[in-house]
């Protein structure tokens, strides 16, 4: 089976439980796609810069908010509520009580004394895996061989088999139930009422005890739940349903004391609203330190994402050069490697520069440090490129000693003193003070 148009062609072959498809793309089609990619790359680079700048502002705002909260926090007892603290940022630790019964109405599961109940549903269904190999052809075209393979397995997401490359014989049934979390709507921390916003942060999930798992006809019990069908030979549409429950005996909360008791987000002057909860009796300093660590991790993740966006944008802008050179595949590979190095250089310049400018606005000393780090990275990358070039030159084969091309200059050590040109063919070179040739040596007569 094959098809073609102005942009290329494809052919497919169905073998066993896989489909192999070969797609070809002409050099002119690749050039057009690369030029469109330039436009997209010109949008990605400013987008990555904007993400980096926003992330630094967010990180500073969160850090200042946490620092502000650390200086304003008031320790409050769990057994009574002092109206004098209304509107203040308070820290309370105590026993968690008064939790209502949680229930899953679909499977009739009920638990007491839990902050959350989670139902996880998996279905045995078809999955499509895709593997592609692309190679360049002489003349600038490309050929891509893609293999779509089909296997059956468990997934907690409904897989739409109609989007498969070869849906025939791989149809998935509809998924009757989905994963869902049930959270307690109310509870108490000593004398303090707790809301869903606080209770949703408490407790670590553990498998539901076997005695609390409902029995279903035709189902096999498994840890924390049950499985329909034969566990040793599952069939399409079989379900694996498990339940996890989160409980906590004690908790600590940081938040604003609401009028009449309870907790609500504390709006800081720096900009963030703070409402935090932890299992156990944890000090305010420890809770704030944990939030600072989470802020640092998120900051570095978003920095990596922003830098990656800039790198992809720069690589897309340089892609036309790679396609032009790919008329001869070896030249295309060299140009591709060079474009990646240039994109990396652009990234290590723009990303630290953006971060430094953002920090210079709020924290000049930190911004100066980031600028210094960027300078070190730029120096390292440029030195690496110079070293690679020098290594290539050093690896070039040397010329033979004493060789001189016809009509060229005399090599050192040959000819009479004064640098006379090479003697005519058939005549021995004269060398003063050298034992390379005997002084009166003559070529043999024929």
URHU-V121515 format. One record per residue. N is the residue number from 0. D_FIRST is the distance of its C-alpha to the first C-alpha in whole Angstrom. Layout:
# URHU-V121515
N&D_FIRST ; N&D_FIRST
This chain:
# URHU-V121515
0&0 ; 1&4 ; 2&7 ; 3&11 ; 4&14 ; 5&18 ; 6&17 ; 7&15 ; 8&11 ; 9&8 ; 10&6 ; 11&6 ; 12&7 ; 13&10 ; 14&13 ; 15&16 ; 16&17 ; 17&15 ; 18&12 ; 19&11 ; 20&10 ; 21&10 ; 22&12 ; 23&14 ; 24&17 ; 25&20 ; 26&23 ; 27&24 ; 28&22 ; 29&24 ; 30&27 ; 31&27 ; 32&26 ; 33&28 ; 34&31 ; 35&30 ; 36&30 ; 37&34 ; 38&35 ; 39&34 ; 40&36 ; 41&39 ; 42&39 ; 43&38 ; 44&41 ; 45&44 ; 46&42 ; 47&42 ; 48&46 ; 49&47 ; 50&46 ; 51&48 ; 52&51 ; 53&50 ; 54&50 ; 55&53 ; 56&55 ; 57&54 ; 58&55 ; 59&58 ; 60&59 ; 61&58 ; 62&60 ; 63&63 ; 64&63 ; 65&63 ; 66&66 ; 67&68 ; 68&67 ; 69&69 ; 70&72 ; 71&72 ; 72&71 ; 73&74 ; 74&75 ; 75&75 ; 76&76 ; 77&74 ; 78&77 ; 79&78 ; 80&77 ; 81&79 ; 82&79 ; 83&80 ; 84&76 ; 85&75 ; 86&72 ; 87&72 ; 88&70 ; 89&71 ; 90&70 ; 91&70 ; 92&70 ; 93&70 ; 94&69 ; 95&67 ; 96&68 ; 97&67 ; 98&63 ; 99&62 ; 100&60 ; 101&56 ; 102&54 ; 103&51 ; 104&51 ; 105&47 ; 106&48 ; 107&52 ; 108&53 ; 109&56 ; 110&58 ; 111&61 ; 112&62 ; 113&59 ; 114&57 ; 115&54 ; 116&52 ; 117&48 ; 118&45 ; 119&42 ; 120&39 ; 121&36 ; 122&34 ; 123&31 ; 124&28 ; 125&24 ; 126&24 ; 127&21 ; 128&21 ; 129&19 ; 130&20 ; 131&19 ; 132&20 ; 133&20 ; 134&21 ; 135&23 ; 136&22 ; 137&25 ; 138&25 ; 139&25 ; 140&21 ; 141&19 ; 142&17 ; 143&16 ; 144&14 ; 145&15 ; 146&15 ; 147&16 ; 148&18 ; 149&20 ; 150&24 ; 151&26 ; 152&30 ; 153&32 ; 154&32 ; 155&35 ; 156&32 ; 157&30 ; 158&27 ; 159&24 ; 160&21 ; 161&20 ; 162&19 ; 163&17 ; 164&14 ; 165&13 ; 166&16 ; 167&16 ; 168&18 ; 169&20 ; 170&22 ; 171&25 ; 172&29 ; 173&31 ; 174&33 ; 175&37 ; 176&39 ; 177&39 ; 178&41 ; 179&44 ; 180&47 ; 181&51 ; 182&54 ; 183&57 ; 184&59 ; 185&62 ; 186&65 ; 187&68 ; 188&68 ; 189&72 ; 190&74 ; 191&71 ; 192&68 ; 193&64 ; 194&61 ; 195&58 ; 196&57 ; 197&59 ; 198&58 ; 199&55 ; 200&55 ; 201&57 ; 202&57 ; 203&54 ; 204&52 ; 205&52 ; 206&51 ; 207&53 ; 208&55 ; 209&54 ; 210&57 ; 211&56 ; 212&52 ; 213&52 ; 214&51 ; 215&48 ; 216&48 ; 217&45 ; 218&45 ; 219&45 ; 220&48 ; 221&47 ; 222&48 ; 223&49 ; 224&47 ; 225&45 ; 226&42 ; 227&40 ; 228&39 ; 229&39 ; 230&40 ; 231&39 ; 232&35 ; 233&34 ; 234&32 ; 235&30 ; 236&32 ; 237&35 ; 238&37 ; 239&39 ; 240&42 ; 241&45 ; 242&48 ; 243&50 ; 244&53 ; 245&55 ; 246&59 ; 247&61 ; 248&65 ; 249&66 ; 250&65 ; 251&66 ; 252&65 ; 253&65 ; 254&65 ; 255&68 ; 256&70 ; 257&70 ; 258&73 ; 259&74 ; 260&72 ; 261&68 ; 262&66 ; 263&64 ; 264&62 ; 265&65 ; 266&64 ; 267&65 ; 268&66 ; 269&64 ; 270&61 ; 271&59 ; 272&60 ; 273&61 ; 274&61 ; 275&60 ; 276&61 ; 277&61 ; 278&61 ; 279&65 ; 280&68 ; 281&66 ; 282&69 ; 283&68 ; 284&68 ; 285&65 ; 286&63 ; 287&63 ; 288&62 ; 289&59 ; 290&58 ; 291&59 ; 292&56 ; 293&54 ; 294&54 ; 295&54 ; 296&51 ; 297&49 ; 298&50 ; 299&49 ; 300&45 ; 301&45 ; 302&46 ; 303&43 ; 304&41 ; 305&43 ; 306&43 ; 307&39 ; 308&38 ; 309&40 ; 310&39 ; 311&35 ; 312&36 ; 313&38 ; 314&35 ; 315&33 ; 316&36 ; 317&35 ; 318&32 ; 319&32 ; 320&34 ; 321&32 ; 322&29 ; 323&31 ; 324&32 ; 325&29 ; 326&28 ; 327&30 ; 328&28 ; 329&32 ; 330&33 ; 331&31 ; 332&32 ; 333&35 ; 334&35 ; 335&33 ; 336&36 ; 337&38 ; 338&37 ; 339&37 ; 340&41 ; 341&42 ; 342&40 ; 343&42 ; 344&45 ; 345&44 ; 346&44 ; 347&47 ; 348&49 ; 349&48 ; 350&48 ; 351&51 ; 352&53 ; 353&51 ; 354&53 ; 355&56 ; 356&57 ; 357&56 ; 358&58 ; 359&61 ; 360&61 ; 361&62 ; 362&63 ; 363&64 ; 364&65 ; 365&62 ; 366&60 ; 367&62 ; 368&61 ; 369&57 ; 370&57 ; 371&59 ; 372&56 ; 373&54 ; 374&56 ; 375&56 ; 376&52 ; 377&52 ; 378&54 ; 379&52 ; 380&49 ; 381&50 ; 382&52 ; 383&49 ; 384&47 ; 385&51 ; 386&51 ; 387&47 ; 388&48 ; 389&51 ; 390&50 ; 391&47 ; 392&50 ; 393&52 ; 394&50 ; 395&50 ; 396&51 ; 397&55 ; 398&56 ; 399&59 ; 400&62 ; 401&64 ; 402&61 ; 403&62 ; 404&60 ; 405&62 ; 406&64 ; 407&63 ; 408&66 ; 409&68 ; 410&66 ; 411&69 ; 412&72 ; 413&71 ; 414&74 ; 415&77 ; 416&78 ; 417&78 ; 418&74 ; 419&74 ; 420&71 ; 421&69 ; 422&71 ; 423&70 ; 424&68 ; 425&70 ; 426&73 ; 427&73 ; 428&73 ; 429&76 ; 430&76 ; 431&79 ; 432&80 ; 433&77 ; 434&77 ; 435&73 ; 436&75 ; 437&78 ; 438&80 ; 439&81 ; 440&78 ; 441&77 ; 442&74 ; 443&75 ; 444&76 ; 445&73
